[in-house]
Amino acid sequence: MENWLLIAGMLAITFATRYSLFAFPDLRFPTLVRQGLHYVPTAVLTAIVVPGMLLPDGQHWQLGLDNAYLWAGLAAIAIAAFTRHLLATIGGGFLLFFLLRWAMGQLPL
């Protein structure tokens, strides 16, 4: 029963925060808040991706030269900075990741 209460509570909070933007269409955020909201996607993606690069097993730091996740992630950042092309970033990062894993003998084939 507690699980259902938790799910219902999360549903109510999510609905209220999203519906509030429709219920109050004339709501305007201050300039400082609007400027801060521009950084939210970058902060969220960083919080998701960086632990995967530095803690690939989820428990131990891997900062060595044999961490394909770290090298491919850094390469993807460089590709994104130079090309500003999403598909090139994703494709280049994946290609380099699998090539590094193959070169390091880490692919379970």
Contacts in CASP RR format, 6 or more apart in sequence:
PFRMAT RR
TARGET T0000
AUTHOR 0000-0000-0000
METHOD contacts of the structure
MODEL  1
MENWLLIAGMLAITFATRYSLFAFPDLRFPTLVRQGLHYVPTAVLTAIVV
PGMLLPDGQHWQLGLDNAYLWAGLAAIAIAAFTRHLLATIGGGFLLFFLL
RWAMGQLPL
20 27 0 8 1.000
21 27 0 8 1.000
29 37 0 8 1.000
49 73 0 8 1.000
51 58 0 8 1.000
52 58 0 8 1.000
52 69 0 8 1.000
53 67 0 8 1.000
53 69 0 8 1.000
53 70 0 8 1.000
53 73 0 8 1.000
53 74 0 8 1.000
54 61 0 8 1.000
54 62 0 8 1.000
54 63 0 8 1.000
54 70 0 8 1.000
55 61 0 8 1.000
55 62 0 8 1.000
56 62 0 8 1.000
56 67 0 8 1.000
56 69 0 8 1.000
62 69 0 8 1.000
62 70 0 8 1.000
63 70 0 8 1.000
64 70 0 8 1.000
66 104 0 8 1.000
66 106 0 8 1.000
68 97 0 8 1.000
68 100 0 8 1.000
68 101 0 8 1.000
68 104 0 8 1.000
68 106 0 8 1.000
69 97 0 8 1.000
71 96 0 8 1.000
71 100 0 8 1.000
72 93 0 8 1.000
72 94 0 8 1.000
72 96 0 8 1.000
72 97 0 8 1.000
72 100 0 8 1.000
73 93 0 8 1.000
73 97 0 8 1.000
75 92 0 8 1.000
75 93 0 8 1.000
75 96 0 8 1.000
76 89 0 8 1.000
76 90 0 8 1.000
76 92 0 8 1.000
76 93 0 8 1.000
76 96 0 8 1.000
79 88 0 8 1.000
79 89 0 8 1.000
79 92 0 8 1.000
79 93 0 8 1.000
80 86 0 8 1.000
80 89 0 8 1.000
83 89 0 8 1.000
98 107 0 8 1.000
101 107 0 8 1.000
END
